[in-house]
Amino acid sequence: MTDLTKRSIFKTVALSAVAGAAALTLLGCGKKEEAPKAEAPAAKVEPLKVAFAYVGPVGDGGWTFAHDNARKAVEKEFGDKIVTSFVEKVPESADAERVFRDMASQGNKLIFGTTFGYMEPMLKVAADIKDVKFEHATGYKTADNMRTYDSRTYEGAYMAGVIAGKMTKSNTLGVVASVPIPEVVRNINSFTLGAQSVNPKVKTKVVWVNEWFNPPKETEAATALINGGADVLMQNTDSPAVLQTAEKMGKRAFGWDSDMTAYGPKAHLGSAVINWAPYYIKAVGEALEGKWATGVSWWGVKEGAIDMVSVAADVPDDVKKKVDDVKAGLKDGSFAIWKGPILGQDGKEVLAKDAVADDKFMGGIMFYVKGVEGKIPGGK
């Protein structure tokens, strides 16, 4: 083979190598220029559906009104992360079970029942529908997917009593009571203890209406108490009828659960209010974060759930200071309302000197303290 022939072969091989490299380069460039594949859109997170069952109408001015204000606060807090709904005037009966099941069937994953009488119906539904979280107000039974929450309304009742004890002229106070359960009896007693702390002469009369919301019955009860000598009234019912009756009859009274000043401005001495918003925001937040767990919560002044507001201008400054001191003591734990010695209606000691009632004791109060007249319906 001549040198010329060899050179021709080497040239051909070299050119082939260059051409191959160029082709690979072009292929590589082609890959880089390909349009990126479109990513699948992220799945939209559905809002948490939250439902509330109310025993009364949202416009009752008291208990249910306070719950619904808290529901609105929850909506404001979480925005489009949640969707809320409510059913009002749900009876404390088998109807409640039907409502809870219907709420669950509509996709609600967190359901609040806002009165004591919903306890058994809710417990029954919770046992059947495990993927829904249930919250029951003022009860004492729980399940893996049902917990209870309550407010220490007796703290507001005690502060009302402090004011009532100083403002009464007849030394006779009146309470329009709803349903004979420990919660209500505890409030009657605490109101009386508050009054006795500033005026040992006071006595408390009670009229039971056996309903949470029945304005005509509440009006009749308030009228009977005033005709019986009571000049300052408190209630454990849900409408402003008691305050309105006191206004018409020239006596004084308190708002309950919500600020009721507007319903009887001349009669109004102050309102013992409940703010459910802090608890509802906590509960919904836990559900959203997957941190919800069963248990029992009982919140009061300390947690911002109970307050005495809109105290009347004619209440003496020393009385207002006393209320403020009680508030401060409840908040920092330096004051206890139920601290012995405390006597029962029969004069026997129910709490020894310096003993402080625990929550178990408080939850079982079905007796009157000394100074409360009458009998508890169904009691001994």
PAZAMAR-479988 format. One line per field, with one value per residue (C-alpha): residue number from 1; y, z, x. Coordinates in nm, 4 decimals. Last residue first. Layout:
BEGIN
n	[NUM/...]
py	[Y/...]
pz	[Z/...]
px	[X/...]
This chain:
BEGIN
n	[380/379/378/377/376/375/374/373/372/371/370/369/368/367/366/365/364/363/362/361/360/359/358/357/356/355/354/353/352/351/350/349/348/347/346/345/344/343/342/341/340/339/338/337/336/335/334/333/332/331/330/329/328/327/326/325/324/323/322/321/320/319/318/317/316/315/314/313/312/311/310/309/308/307/306/305/304/303/302/301/300/299/298/297/296/295/294/293/292/291/290/289/288/287/286/285/284/283/282/281/280/279/278/277/276/275/274/273/272/271/270/269/268/267/266/265/264/263/262/261/260/259/258/257/256/255/254/253/252/251/250/249/248/247/246/245/244/243/242/241/240/239/238/237/236/235/234/233/232/231/230/229/228/227/226/225/224/223/222/221/220/219/218/217/216/215/214/213/212/211/210/209/208/207/206/205/204/203/202/201/200/199/198/197/196/195/194/193/192/191/190/189/188/187/186/185/184/183/182/181/180/179/178/177/176/175/174/173/172/171/170/169/168/167/166/165/164/163/162/161/160/159/158/157/156/155/154/153/152/151/150/149/148/147/146/145/144/143/142/141/140/139/138/137/136/135/134/133/132/131/130/129/128/127/126/125/124/123/122/121/120/119/118/117/116/115/114/113/112/111/110/109/108/107/106/105/104/103/102/101/100/99/98/97/96/95/94/93/92/91/90/89/88/87/86/85/84/83/82/81/80/79/78/77/76/75/74/73/72/71/70/69/68/67/66/65/64/63/62/61/60/59/58/57/56/55/54/53/52/51/50/49/48/47/46/45/44/43/42/41/40/39/38/37/36/35/34/33/32/31/30/29/28/27/26/25/24/23/22/21/20/19/18/17/16/15/14/13/12/11/10/9/8/7/6/5/4/3/2/1]
py	[1.5561/1.6772/1.6260/1.9979/2.1723/2.2960/2.6369/2.9165/2.9877/3.1436/2.8414/2.6640/2.4670/2.1088/1.9302/2.0121/1.7185/1.8956/2.1292/1.8389/1.6744/2.0105/2.0526/2.2452/2.4358/2.3452/2.6416/2.5525/2.2404/2.2259/2.0948/2.1969/2.1510/2.4504/2.2836/2.4992/2.3816/2.5536/2.6673/2.6901/2.6565/2.7752/2.7653/3.1011/3.0511/3.3425/3.3436/3.1512/3.4265/3.4845/3.4071/3.6532/3.9259/3.8810/3.8833/4.2015/4.3624/4.2706/4.4230/4.7340/4.7681/4.7388/5.0083/5.2314/5.2182/5.0741/5.3770/5.3629/5.0106/4.7372/4.6852/4.3592/4.0711/3.8156/3.4475/3.2750/3.4668/3.1596/3.2626/3.3987/3.0537/2.7422/2.3818/2.1439/1.7641/1.5144/1.3632/1.4505/1.6973/1.7380/1.6799/2.0396/2.1339/1.9584/2.1279/2.4685/2.4001/2.3207/2.6190/2.8633/2.7216/2.7540/3.1150/3.2098/3.0859/3.4212/3.3917/3.6966/3.7923/4.1195/4.4238/4.6151/4.6525/4.7858/5.1239/4.9851/4.6986/4.5132/4.7249/4.6131/4.2435/4.1660/3.7910/3.4798/3.6464/4.0101/4.1164/4.2609/4.5652/4.6639/4.9195/4.6735/4.7296/4.7169/4.4062/4.2386/4.3285/4.1873/3.8603/3.8428/3.8791/3.5189/3.2223/3.1146/3.0995/3.4240/3.6946/3.9329/4.2234/4.3569/4.0288/4.0777/3.8008/4.0210/4.0564/3.6794/3.6167/3.8710/3.7092/3.3672/3.4941/3.6663/3.3534/3.1518/3.3940/3.4068/3.0289/2.9359/2.7022/2.5175/2.3822/2.7193/2.7089/2.9962/3.0654/3.2923/3.4079/3.5469/3.8396/3.9330/3.8426/4.1376/4.1686/3.8039/3.7027/3.8379/3.6369/3.3254/3.3705/3.4034/3.0998/2.8987/2.9838/2.9135/2.5740/2.4802/2.5645/2.3615/2.0781/2.0135/2.1397/2.3059/2.6793/2.9004/3.2492/3.3733/3.6286/3.8324/3.9486/4.1889/4.4393/4.7256/4.5238/4.7022/4.5755/4.2074/4.2337/4.3566/4.0743/3.8317/3.9294/3.8475/3.5068/3.4373/3.5218/3.2712/3.0182/3.0331/2.8333/2.7530/2.4031/2.1606/1.7917/1.5440/1.2995/1.0921/0.8518/0.8930/1.1424/1.1911/1.4945/1.7496/2.1294/2.1604/1.8517/1.8333/1.5612/1.4562/1.2611/0.9551/0.7262/0.7588/0.4978/0.5576/0.9336/0.9099/0.7499/0.9926/1.2821/1.1603/1.1057/1.4462/1.6699/1.7644/1.9653/2.2241/2.3371/2.0373/2.1039/1.8943/1.8555/1.6465/1.7892/1.6035/1.6423/1.2943/1.4084/1.7000/1.4682/1.2278/1.5143/1.6459/1.3043/1.2572/1.6002/1.5117/1.2263/1.4919/1.8148/2.0104/2.1773/2.5438/2.6441/2.4441/2.5739/2.5948/2.6516/2.6218/2.6073/2.6818/2.9681/3.2064/3.0560/3.3354/3.5173/3.1954/3.1086/3.4531/3.3902/3.0668/3.2596/3.5055/3.2035/3.0618/3.3933/3.4313/3.0779/3.1646/3.5210/3.7602/3.4856/3.5852/3.2656/3.0744/2.8142/2.4703/2.5286/2.2592/2.3750/2.2370/2.2480/2.1528/2.1570/2.3168/2.0930/2.1078/2.1401/1.8735/2.0265/2.0658/1.7925/1.9137/2.0120/1.8337/2.0659/2.1755/2.0002/2.2296/2.0401/1.7148/1.8644/1.9960/1.6448/1.5138/1.7898/1.7016/1.3347/1.4197/1.6382/1.3596/1.1187/1.3633/1.4179/1.0437/0.9882/1.2660/1.1029/0.7620/0.9048/1.0974/0.7888/0.5876/0.8601/0.8908/0.5172/0.5283/0.8118/0.6297/0.3386/0.0000]
pz	[9.8171/9.4626/9.1742/9.1436/9.3722/9.6834/9.8276/9.9707/9.9138/10.2140/10.3149/10.0062/9.7858/9.6828/9.3561/9.3155/9.1361/8.8856/9.1467/9.3634/9.0680/8.9671/9.3034/9.5942/9.8055/10.1749/10.3974/10.6444/10.5440/10.2512/10.2819/10.6464/10.7751/10.8022/10.6198/10.3089/10.2947/10.4670/10.3182/10.5261/10.2923/9.9510/9.6483/9.4916/9.4814/9.4633/9.4002/9.0745/8.8513/8.6545/8.9354/9.1599/8.8951/8.8345/9.2074/9.2452/8.9542/9.1156/9.4467/9.2614/9.1028/9.4497/9.5867/9.2927/9.3703/9.1032/8.9618/8.6270/8.5536/8.4850/8.1092/8.1418/8.3833/8.2153/8.1302/7.8466/7.8686/7.9727/8.3386/8.3541/8.2769/8.0724/8.1361/7.8790/7.8791/7.6505/7.3039/7.0622/6.7734/6.6462/6.2763/6.1968/6.0738/6.3662/6.6137/6.4625/6.4833/6.8540/6.9381/6.7467/6.9168/7.2600/7.2157/7.0526/7.3282/7.5075/7.7856/7.9494/8.2971/8.2128/8.4378/8.6504/8.3801/8.5007/8.3293/8.0119/7.9709/7.6408/7.5286/7.8200/7.7317/7.6939/7.6295/7.8528/8.1061/8.1486/8.5032/8.6899/8.8672/8.9553/8.8186/8.7016/8.3288/8.3517/8.5719/8.3115/8.0333/8.2332/8.2872/7.9228/7.7838/7.6557/7.7433/8.0956/8.3986/8.5383/8.7871/8.9556/9.2005/9.3844/9.5117/9.7313/9.6237/9.3583/9.2080/9.2089/9.0551/8.7793/8.6970/8.6740/8.4511/8.2193/8.1970/8.1142/7.8333/7.7091/7.6820/7.6211/7.8484/7.9843/8.3262/8.4350/8.7903/9.0308/9.2903/9.5944/9.7330/10.0786/10.1687/10.5214/10.4892/10.2516/10.0807/10.0632/10.0953/9.7479/9.5944/9.7824/9.6534/9.2911/9.3439/9.4765/9.1847/8.9407/9.0949/9.0764/8.7041/8.6182/8.8524/8.6611/8.7404/8.4076/8.3681/8.6750/8.7177/9.0172/9.2721/9.5394/9.8684/10.0828/10.0251/9.9177/9.6870/9.5273/9.7491/9.7412/9.3732/9.2759/9.4564/9.3262/8.9660/9.0295/9.1657/8.8644/8.6264/8.8038/8.8058/8.4280/8.4261/8.0571/7.9146/7.6720/7.6113/7.3762/7.1166/6.8730/7.1221/7.3466/7.6170/7.8799/8.1124/7.9401/7.9253/7.5480/7.3351/7.0602/6.7937/6.5483/6.2428/6.1025/6.3682/6.2728/6.4717/6.8201/6.7614/6.6807/7.0163/7.2114/7.0336/7.1286/7.4909/7.5385/7.3464/7.6648/7.7981/7.5197/7.2328/7.0106/6.7946/6.4862/6.3145/5.9947/5.8217/5.4978/5.4531/5.5964/5.9206/5.9580/5.8901/6.1579/6.4072/6.3178/6.3598/6.6978/6.8082/6.7090/6.9590/7.2288/7.3487/7.0767/6.7907/6.7756/6.5352/6.2755/6.1907/5.9096/5.8793/5.5895/5.6665/5.5161/5.3246/5.6187/5.9323/6.1902/6.0419/6.0155/6.3751/6.4919/6.3148/6.5090/6.8283/6.7557/6.7012/7.0418/7.2157/7.0350/7.1428/7.5092/7.5227/7.2815/7.1573/6.7946/6.7042/6.8012/7.0767/7.1290/6.8701/6.6631/6.5038/6.1924/6.0647/5.7119/5.6685/5.3358/5.0438/4.9523/4.5747/4.4201/4.2761/3.8961/3.7035/3.5866/3.2224/3.0510/2.9682/2.6011/2.4164/2.3419/2.5595/2.3833/2.0411/2.1559/2.2522/1.9113/1.7418/1.9486/1.8648/1.4944/1.5213/1.6920/1.4162/1.1448/1.3140/1.3425/0.9760/0.8704/1.0661/0.9130/0.5556/0.6175/0.7599/0.4464/0.2076/0.3910/0.3611/-0.0148/-0.0641/0.1409/-0.0985/0.0000]
px	[-8.4278/-8.4010/-8.6444/-8.6950/-8.4418/-8.6169/-8.6945/-8.4799/-8.1123/-7.9388/-7.7354/-7.6096/-7.8464/-7.7753/-7.7059/-7.3367/-7.1750/-6.9515/-6.8109/-6.6976/-6.5231/-6.3770/-6.2059/-6.3550/-6.1036/-6.0775/-5.9903/-6.2674/-6.4573/-6.6974/-7.0512/-7.0973/-7.4484/-7.6799/-7.9696/-7.9164/-7.5582/-7.2713/-6.9426/-6.6244/-6.4663/-6.3471/-6.5737/-6.5016/-6.1249/-5.8816/-5.5054/-5.5369/-5.3962/-5.7157/-5.9563/-5.7753/-5.7769/-6.1483/-6.2249/-6.0205/-6.2066/-6.5381/-6.4251/-6.3094/-6.6529/-6.8055/-6.5754/-6.6642/-7.0356/-7.2704/-7.4522/-7.2686/-7.3908/-7.1342/-7.1022/-6.9087/-6.8509/-6.6273/-6.5926/-6.3991/-6.0709/-5.8711/-5.8342/-6.1891/-6.3276/-6.2563/-6.3522/-6.2029/-6.2459/-6.0721/-6.0636/-5.7856/-5.7495/-5.3930/-5.4556/-5.3668/-5.7142/-5.8821/-5.6506/-5.7251/-6.0974/-6.0703/-5.8477/-6.0663/-6.3752/-6.2138/-6.1046/-6.4386/-6.6707/-6.6778/-6.9322/-7.0881/-7.2062/-7.3792/-7.3997/-7.6512/-7.9179/-8.2534/-8.2311/-8.0716/-8.3190/-8.2772/-7.9805/-7.7639/-7.7934/-7.4233/-7.4208/-7.4281/-7.6611/-7.7645/-7.8279/-8.1250/-8.2649/-8.6220/-8.8687/-9.1334/-9.0881/-8.7079/-8.7183/-8.9385/-8.6959/-8.4054/-8.5914/-8.7048/-8.3499/-8.3558/-8.1358/-8.2154/-7.9865/-8.1200/-8.0330/-8.2727/-8.2396/-8.5466/-8.6878/-8.9950/-9.2304/-9.3936/-9.0453/-8.9981/-9.3397/-9.2745/-8.9417/-9.1068/-9.3867/-9.1372/-8.9236/-9.2332/-9.3244/-8.9618/-8.9158/-8.5548/-8.3641/-8.6641/-8.7618/-8.9093/-8.7699/-8.8317/-8.5623/-8.5465/-8.2130/-8.1426/-7.9222/-7.8203/-7.4512/-7.3925/-7.0529/-6.9449/-7.3104/-7.3822/-7.0995/-7.2080/-7.5653/-7.4547/-7.2314/-7.5255/-7.7522/-7.4679/-7.3903/-7.7592/-7.7527/-7.4438/-7.5432/-7.8690/-8.2204/-8.3136/-8.3808/-8.3609/-8.5012/-8.3052/-8.4240/-8.2495/-8.3958/-8.1948/-8.4804/-8.2540/-8.0309/-7.7359/-7.4554/-7.5452/-7.6358/-7.2886/-7.1100/-7.3708/-7.3024/-6.9360/-7.0403/-7.2627/-6.9784/-6.7558/-7.0416/-7.0377/-6.7165/-6.7372/-6.7680/-6.6110/-6.6608/-6.4934/-6.6154/-6.4097/-6.2498/-6.5536/-6.6555/-6.9241/-6.9369/-7.1583/-7.1466/-7.0927/-7.0350/-6.7734/-6.7837/-6.5120/-6.6302/-6.4530/-6.6003/-6.9646/-7.1593/-7.0186/-7.0271/-7.3986/-7.4780/-7.2605/-7.4292/-7.7757/-7.6640/-7.4988/-7.7388/-7.9279/-7.6335/-7.6343/-7.4125/-7.3548/-7.0487/-6.9709/-6.6336/-6.6107/-6.9175/-6.9698/-7.3442/-7.4014/-7.2346/-7.4768/-7.7706/-7.6539/-7.6224/-7.9699/-8.1325/-7.9654/-8.0896/-8.4449/-8.4286/-8.4498/-8.2898/-8.4683/-8.2739/-8.3778/-8.0984/-7.9082/-7.5640/-7.3106/-6.9372/-6.6937/-6.3225/-5.9817/-6.1430/-6.1080/-5.9551/-5.9837/-6.2826/-6.4797/-6.3899/-6.5057/-6.8373/-6.8795/-6.7996/-7.0796/-7.3034/-7.2200/-7.2915/-7.6266/-7.7112/-7.6659/-7.8009/-7.9716/-8.2028/-8.1297/-7.9484/-8.2626/-8.2317/-8.0801/-7.8088/-7.6350/-7.3088/-7.1409/-6.7805/-6.6739/-6.2975/-6.2118/-6.1075/-5.7419/-5.7135/-5.4917/-5.1779/-5.1886/-5.0030/-4.6635/-4.6201/-4.3268/-4.0425/-4.0184/-3.7306/-3.4332/-3.1929/-3.2723/-3.2020/-2.8691/-2.7688/-2.8748/-2.6726/-2.3710/-2.4105/-2.4242/-2.1182/-1.9284/-2.0256/-1.9186/-1.5845/-1.5265/-1.6186/-1.3819/-1.1035/-1.1683/-1.1725/-0.8532/-0.6796/-0.7830/-0.6619/-0.3285/-0.2735/-0.3418/-0.0940/0.1704/0.1398/0.0000]
